[in-house]
Amino acid sequence: MDIKKSKDLLYCTLIFIGIVLLLRFFEYLFNITIYTQMSDSFIITLIFLIMFFLPKKVRQYMLQKIHWSFFVDFKNYLYVFGGYIIIFVLSQTGNLIVIKDQAIDTETIQITSMTHIAIVILGVVIMTPFWEEMFFKRIVLDTLECYIPFWLSICIVSIIFASLHSMPMEYRIFPFILSVVTSFIYKKTNSLLAPFFIHCLWNLTSII
């Protein structure tokens, strides 16, 4: 990556993080619920698209790992479904080991119409994986890999990813597992589409 493009990417990243943090701070300070479980997906995705897809150089960098030749290689489909199965098995194992003796307090989403179903699918199943994979893989992981070993980059990215999920500490093993597996799949396929599809599948099965 050339110096100019690197500066543009860093600038956009800082603005993106700053805006999201300001929104969170505003919500906390004034006790106003800006976000809901579904609407935060739309808000953050919109901010992400503005920050990273309006500047031409940054947009070109972000899209380098989205190549449509991904769909013509059968091995990529195996990576997607294989990665999902690995995450499912590891998560079930973690569920038995970590929280088998704890009461599970889950929030139920009331879906009363096809419109609600469409909003959930668009927000939680598609938009959230889109910006999370683009940000954590293309920006954070690829940047860290320029300076430290890949395995250490994965650990750092996965810890950050898990820590940003608003859930009890013991439950954060699940997003950590998701991040680790999708990072390896991303490296293997050299495409953001593979981790994106795995993430979509995981979010879909999590809300069913």
Residue frames as qw, qx, qy, qz and C-alpha x, y, z in Angstrom:
[[0.000, 0.888, 0.461, 0.000, 0.00, 0.00, 0.00],
 [0.411, 0.475, -0.042, 0.777, 1.42, 3.40, -0.96],
 [0.235, -0.144, -0.483, 0.831, 1.89, 6.15, 1.64],
 [0.295, -0.084, -0.110, -0.946, -0.97, 8.32, 0.34],
 [0.656, -0.247, -0.573, -0.424, -3.45, 5.44, 0.39],
 [0.545, -0.197, -0.696, 0.425, -2.23, 4.39, 3.84],
 [0.042, -0.057, -0.319, 0.945, -2.81, 7.90, 5.20],
 [0.482, -0.147, -0.305, -0.808, -6.28, 8.03, 3.66],
 [0.674, -0.235, -0.691, -0.114, -7.15, 4.66, 5.20],
 [0.399, -0.172, -0.605, 0.667, -5.87, 5.69, 8.63],
 [0.149, -0.038, 0.079, -0.985, -7.78, 8.98, 8.42],
 [0.609, -0.199, -0.447, -0.625, -11.04, 7.21, 7.53],
 [0.629, -0.201, -0.730, 0.177, -10.50, 4.61, 10.25],
 [0.225, -0.110, -0.494, 0.833, -10.00, 7.24, 12.93],
 [0.352, -0.079, -0.084, -0.929, -13.07, 9.18, 11.82],
 [0.657, -0.194, -0.629, -0.367, -15.17, 6.00, 11.75],
 [0.539, -0.226, -0.695, 0.419, -14.09, 4.97, 15.25],
 [0.076, -0.034, -0.300, 0.950, -14.52, 8.52, 16.52],
 [0.460, -0.168, -0.264, -0.831, -18.07, 8.89, 15.20],
 [0.690, -0.259, -0.660, -0.145, -19.18, 5.53, 16.61],
 [0.452, -0.179, -0.598, 0.638, -17.64, 6.36, 20.00],
 [0.106, -0.051, 0.115, -0.986, -19.31, 9.79, 20.02],
 [0.594, -0.243, -0.446, -0.624, -22.68, 8.21, 19.29],
 [0.669, -0.262, -0.673, 0.177, -22.17, 5.72, 22.11],
 [0.286, -0.090, -0.435, 0.849, -21.07, 8.51, 24.47],
 [0.306, -0.164, -0.124, -0.929, -24.07, 10.64, 23.50],
 [0.674, -0.293, -0.586, -0.341, -26.37, 7.71, 24.18],
 [0.602, -0.249, -0.613, 0.447, -24.78, 7.12, 27.61],
 [0.173, 0.024, -0.254, 0.951, -24.59, 10.81, 28.59],
 [0.394, -0.065, -0.037, -0.916, -28.18, 11.68, 27.81],
 [0.377, 0.083, 0.870, -0.307, -29.61, 8.23, 28.50],
 [0.635, 0.476, -0.036, -0.608, -31.15, 8.17, 25.03],
 [0.719, 0.004, 0.679, 0.144, -31.43, 4.91, 23.18],
 [0.301, 0.612, -0.420, -0.599, -30.00, 5.71, 19.76],
 [0.288, 0.273, -0.879, -0.263, -29.41, 2.07, 18.99],
 [0.859, -0.108, 0.281, -0.414, -31.58, -0.98, 19.15],
 [0.700, -0.204, 0.661, 0.179, -30.53, -4.51, 18.38],
 [0.653, 0.474, 0.518, 0.285, -31.44, -4.03, 14.72],
 [0.250, 0.960, 0.113, 0.049, -31.12, -0.29, 14.04],
 [0.388, -0.768, 0.398, 0.318, -27.48, -0.11, 15.13],
 [0.681, 0.071, 0.606, 0.405, -26.64, -2.35, 12.18],
 [0.410, 0.776, 0.384, 0.288, -28.10, 0.19, 9.76],
 [0.138, -0.986, 0.064, 0.069, -26.53, 3.22, 11.47],
 [0.523, -0.596, 0.502, 0.345, -23.01, 1.82, 11.73],
 [0.659, 0.251, 0.589, 0.395, -23.13, 0.31, 8.23],
 [0.296, 0.906, 0.251, 0.169, -24.17, 3.68, 6.80],
 [0.266, -0.909, 0.280, 0.160, -21.31, 5.42, 8.63],
 [0.675, -0.267, 0.587, 0.357, -18.92, 2.72, 7.42],
 [0.600, 0.533, 0.494, 0.334, -19.98, 3.10, 3.79],
 [0.118, 0.989, 0.055, 0.069, -19.60, 6.88, 3.94],
 [0.417, -0.796, 0.394, 0.194, -16.16, 6.72, 5.53],
 [0.542, -0.330, 0.704, 0.319, -14.61, 3.94, 3.46],
 [0.552, 0.383, 0.678, 0.298, -16.36, 4.04, 0.10],
 [0.237, 0.948, 0.162, -0.138, -16.59, 7.74, -0.76],
 [0.117, -0.791, 0.502, 0.330, -12.79, 8.33, -0.97],
 [0.808, 0.469, -0.275, -0.227, -11.73, 6.65, -4.22],
 [0.331, 0.535, -0.752, 0.197, -8.33, 5.38, -3.05],
 [0.363, -0.215, 0.759, -0.496, -9.77, 3.86, 0.10],
 [0.820, 0.240, 0.187, -0.485, -12.66, 2.31, -1.81],
 [0.689, 0.513, -0.501, -0.109, -10.23, 0.66, -4.22],
 [0.079, 0.420, -0.836, 0.346, -8.24, -0.76, -1.33],
 [0.568, -0.059, 0.591, -0.570, -11.33, -2.12, 0.43],
 [0.839, 0.344, 0.075, -0.415, -12.63, -3.82, -2.70],
 [0.291, 0.586, -0.744, -0.138, -9.38, -5.57, -3.61],
 [0.113, -0.146, 0.961, -0.208, -10.36, -8.60, -1.52],
 [0.613, 0.380, 0.522, -0.455, -13.83, -8.88, -3.04],
 [0.173, 0.377, -0.684, -0.600, -13.31, -10.67, -6.33],
 [0.794, 0.141, 0.107, -0.582, -16.13, -12.47, -8.07],
 [0.572, 0.360, -0.730, -0.095, -13.87, -15.31, -9.19],
 [0.286, -0.261, 0.766, -0.513, -14.50, -16.57, -5.67],
 [0.751, 0.145, 0.321, -0.559, -17.75, -18.14, -6.88],
 [0.782, 0.445, -0.359, -0.248, -16.16, -20.25, -9.62],
 [0.290, 0.406, -0.827, 0.258, -13.80, -22.14, -7.31],
 [0.755, -0.359, -0.477, -0.270, -15.56, -25.07, -5.64],
 [0.587, -0.049, -0.577, 0.566, -12.97, -25.14, -2.85],
 [0.054, -0.259, 0.221, -0.939, -14.24, -21.80, -1.60],
 [0.689, -0.343, -0.255, -0.586, -17.67, -23.31, -0.95],
 [0.809, -0.165, -0.528, 0.199, -16.00, -26.05, 1.06],
 [0.334, 0.144, -0.419, 0.832, -14.14, -23.44, 3.08],
 [0.360, -0.343, 0.011, -0.867, -17.38, -21.59, 3.84],
 [0.826, -0.311, -0.261, -0.391, -19.38, -24.60, 4.95],
 [0.770, -0.008, -0.505, 0.389, -16.38, -26.26, 6.58],
 [0.172, 0.273, -0.362, 0.874, -15.63, -23.08, 8.52],
 [0.550, -0.377, -0.039, -0.744, -19.23, -22.81, 9.64],
 [0.883, -0.214, -0.408, -0.090, -19.27, -26.43, 10.84],
 [0.581, 0.113, -0.497, 0.634, -16.03, -25.88, 12.78],
 [0.123, -0.328, 0.238, -0.906, -17.49, -22.78, 14.46],
 [0.733, -0.326, -0.215, -0.556, -20.69, -24.64, 15.29],
 [0.855, -0.126, -0.477, 0.162, -18.87, -27.61, 16.84],
 [0.423, 0.160, -0.437, 0.777, -16.44, -25.43, 18.81],
 [0.297, -0.366, 0.094, -0.877, -19.27, -23.20, 20.03],
 [0.823, -0.322, -0.308, -0.352, -21.34, -26.16, 21.18],
 [0.759, -0.038, -0.486, 0.432, -18.30, -27.53, 22.99],
 [0.171, 0.255, -0.312, 0.899, -17.65, -24.14, 24.57],
 [0.543, -0.414, -0.136, -0.718, -21.30, -23.95, 25.57],
 [0.870, -0.283, -0.403, -0.045, -21.02, -27.25, 27.45],
 [0.674, 0.005, -0.400, 0.621, -17.73, -26.39, 29.13],
 [0.169, 0.233, -0.189, 0.939, -18.13, -22.71, 29.95],
 [0.371, -0.160, 0.141, -0.904, -21.78, -22.11, 30.74],
 [0.477, -0.173, -0.830, -0.230, -23.31, -25.53, 31.37],
 [0.357, -0.411, -0.722, 0.428, -24.05, -24.66, 35.01],
 [0.016, -0.235, -0.154, 0.960, -25.27, -21.14, 34.40],
 [0.366, 0.662, 0.602, -0.257, -28.74, -19.85, 33.70],
 [0.323, 0.151, 0.473, 0.805, -28.98, -18.46, 30.21],
 [0.146, 0.706, 0.384, -0.577, -30.71, -15.09, 29.99],
 [0.322, 0.159, 0.594, 0.720, -31.61, -14.43, 26.39],
 [0.258, 0.426, 0.128, -0.858, -33.48, -11.53, 24.85],
 [0.444, 0.405, 0.788, 0.137, -36.40, -12.53, 22.68],
 [0.069, 0.210, -0.295, -0.930, -37.04, -10.54, 19.54],
 [0.491, 0.472, 0.632, -0.369, -40.74, -10.33, 18.74],
 [0.016, -0.138, 0.631, 0.764, -41.23, -10.76, 15.01],
 [0.417, 0.432, 0.614, -0.512, -44.81, -9.99, 14.11],
 [0.615, 0.714, 0.123, -0.313, -44.69, -9.39, 10.37],
 [0.838, 0.335, 0.182, 0.390, -42.74, -10.06, 7.21],
 [0.194, 0.900, -0.127, 0.368, -41.42, -6.50, 7.44],
 [0.540, -0.740, 0.382, -0.122, -39.83, -7.27, 10.80],
 [0.914, -0.045, 0.341, 0.214, -38.32, -10.46, 9.40],
 [0.632, 0.657, 0.080, 0.403, -36.86, -8.53, 6.47],
 [0.093, -0.918, 0.241, -0.300, -35.40, -5.88, 8.81],
 [0.747, -0.530, 0.400, 0.012, -33.79, -8.51, 11.02],
 [0.880, 0.196, 0.298, 0.313, -32.30, -10.36, 8.07],
 [0.448, 0.792, 0.008, 0.415, -31.04, -7.19, 6.40],
 [0.206, -0.885, 0.274, -0.315, -29.64, -5.66, 9.58],
 [0.663, -0.550, 0.497, -0.102, -28.35, -8.53, 11.69],
 [0.885, 0.072, 0.437, 0.141, -27.68, -11.20, 9.07],
 [0.672, 0.577, 0.202, 0.418, -26.30, -9.08, 6.20],
 [0.124, 0.916, -0.091, 0.372, -25.28, -5.55, 7.22],
 [0.581, -0.748, 0.315, -0.055, -23.55, -6.38, 10.49],
 [0.864, -0.100, 0.362, 0.336, -21.34, -9.13, 8.98],
 [0.573, 0.713, 0.140, 0.378, -20.58, -6.82, 6.05],
 [0.031, 0.910, -0.227, 0.346, -19.07, -3.94, 7.98],
 [0.705, -0.612, 0.358, -0.031, -17.54, -6.14, 10.70],
 [0.887, 0.068, 0.315, 0.331, -15.69, -8.37, 8.23],
 [0.479, 0.763, 0.045, 0.432, -14.60, -5.43, 6.09],
 [0.197, -0.899, 0.245, -0.306, -13.33, -3.51, 9.12],
 [0.706, -0.567, 0.423, -0.043, -11.76, -6.26, 11.21],
 [0.876, 0.086, 0.371, 0.297, -10.29, -8.31, 8.36],
 [0.579, 0.664, 0.162, 0.444, -9.41, -5.81, 5.63],
 [0.006, 0.887, -0.172, 0.428, -8.31, -2.98, 7.91],
 [0.563, -0.703, 0.382, -0.206, -7.32, -4.28, 11.34],
 [0.921, -0.131, 0.346, 0.124, -6.05, -7.77, 10.48],
 [0.742, 0.545, 0.089, 0.381, -4.26, -6.83, 7.25],
 [0.049, 0.896, -0.245, 0.367, -2.64, -3.82, 8.93],
 [0.666, -0.616, 0.405, -0.113, -1.44, -5.82, 11.93],
 [0.946, 0.102, 0.244, 0.187, -0.04, -8.52, 9.67],
 [0.499, 0.783, -0.150, 0.339, 2.33, -5.95, 8.17],
 [0.071, -0.762, 0.467, -0.443, 4.05, -5.62, 11.55],
 [0.477, -0.365, 0.727, -0.332, 3.51, -8.82, 13.54],
 [0.034, -0.058, 0.975, 0.214, 3.07, -12.56, 12.80],
 [0.446, -0.223, -0.536, -0.681, -0.27, -13.68, 11.39],
 [0.533, -0.368, -0.755, 0.096, -1.18, -15.86, 14.39],
 [0.254, -0.315, -0.437, 0.804, -0.64, -12.95, 16.76],
 [0.195, -0.026, -0.239, -0.951, -2.67, -10.67, 14.50],
 [0.502, -0.324, -0.702, -0.387, -5.55, -13.15, 14.67],
 [0.450, -0.385, -0.672, 0.445, -5.38, -13.26, 18.47],
 [0.094, -0.221, -0.193, 0.951, -5.44, -9.47, 18.77],
 [0.325, -0.100, -0.424, -0.839, -8.26, -9.01, 16.25],
 [0.526, -0.340, -0.757, -0.188, -10.34, -11.76, 17.85],
 [0.344, -0.363, -0.586, 0.637, -9.89, -10.35, 21.35],
 [0.081, 0.144, -0.004, -0.986, -10.94, -6.88, 20.13],
 [0.417, -0.163, -0.612, -0.652, -13.88, -8.33, 18.21],
 [0.499, -0.384, -0.772, 0.081, -15.10, -10.35, 21.20],
 [0.265, -0.302, -0.460, 0.792, -14.62, -7.49, 23.66],
 [0.163, 0.027, -0.159, -0.973, -16.83, -5.18, 21.58],
 [0.449, -0.346, -0.718, -0.404, -19.82, -7.50, 21.92],
 [0.342, -0.380, 0.356, -0.783, -22.14, -6.38, 24.71],
 [0.861, -0.208, -0.398, -0.239, -22.64, -9.70, 26.45],
 [0.722, -0.644, 0.249, -0.041, -21.45, -11.37, 29.67],
 [0.052, -0.727, 0.664, 0.168, -17.75, -12.19, 29.67],
 [0.538, -0.137, 0.832, 0.022, -18.23, -15.96, 29.52],
 [0.675, 0.574, 0.445, -0.130, -20.32, -15.66, 26.36],
 [0.236, 0.868, -0.293, -0.325, -17.62, -13.76, 24.49],
 [0.487, -0.283, 0.784, 0.262, -15.88, -17.03, 23.73],
 [0.620, 0.499, 0.605, 0.019, -18.37, -17.41, 20.86],
 [0.392, 0.917, -0.021, -0.071, -17.50, -14.23, 18.89],
 [0.269, -0.716, 0.612, 0.202, -13.85, -15.00, 19.66],
 [0.621, 0.020, 0.764, 0.174, -14.18, -18.43, 18.02],
 [0.552, 0.747, 0.369, -0.030, -16.04, -16.88, 15.08],
 [0.129, 0.944, -0.258, -0.161, -13.27, -14.33, 14.54],
 [0.423, -0.511, 0.716, 0.218, -10.44, -16.88, 14.78],
 [0.635, 0.232, 0.721, 0.152, -11.98, -19.29, 12.28],
 [0.473, 0.837, 0.274, -0.012, -13.06, -16.62, 9.80],
 [0.075, -0.881, 0.395, 0.250, -9.59, -15.04, 9.97],
 [0.484, -0.273, 0.784, 0.275, -7.98, -18.33, 8.96],
 [0.569, 0.525, 0.626, 0.096, -10.54, -18.80, 6.18],
 [0.227, 0.954, 0.007, -0.194, -9.89, -15.23, 5.00],
 [0.227, -0.693, 0.613, 0.304, -6.18, -15.95, 4.81],
 [0.551, 0.000, 0.812, 0.195, -6.76, -19.25, 3.00],
 [0.482, 0.642, 0.583, 0.126, -9.14, -17.90, 0.36],
 [0.298, -0.133, 0.144, 0.934, -7.67, -14.38, 0.12],
 [0.170, -0.443, -0.513, -0.715, -11.24, -13.13, -0.14],
 [0.218, -0.083, 0.467, -0.853, -13.58, -11.24, 2.19],
 [0.663, -0.076, -0.358, -0.654, -16.53, -13.13, 0.76],
 [0.618, -0.056, -0.779, 0.090, -15.72, -16.36, 2.60],
 [0.193, -0.140, -0.665, 0.708, -15.69, -14.89, 6.14],
 [0.357, 0.004, 0.004, -0.934, -18.69, -12.74, 5.21],
 [0.684, -0.093, -0.539, -0.483, -20.81, -15.75, 4.23],
 [0.519, -0.116, -0.778, 0.336, -19.72, -17.71, 7.31],
 [0.011, -0.072, -0.438, 0.896, -20.60, -14.74, 9.51],
 [0.511, -0.047, -0.224, -0.828, -23.99, -14.41, 7.80],
 [0.676, -0.124, -0.704, -0.180, -24.74, -18.10, 8.34],
 [0.385, -0.113, -0.710, 0.578, -23.73, -17.87, 11.99],
 [0.178, 0.045, 0.255, -0.949, -25.85, -14.79, 12.69],
 [0.597, -0.077, -0.431, -0.672, -28.80, -16.36, 10.90],
 [0.659, -0.177, -0.730, 0.026, -28.67, -19.56, 12.93],
 [0.247, -0.038, -0.590, 0.767, -28.15, -17.54, 16.12],
 [0.314, 0.053, 0.180, -0.931, -31.45, -15.69, 15.75],
 [0.566, -0.101, -0.650, -0.497, -33.56, -18.60, 14.52]]
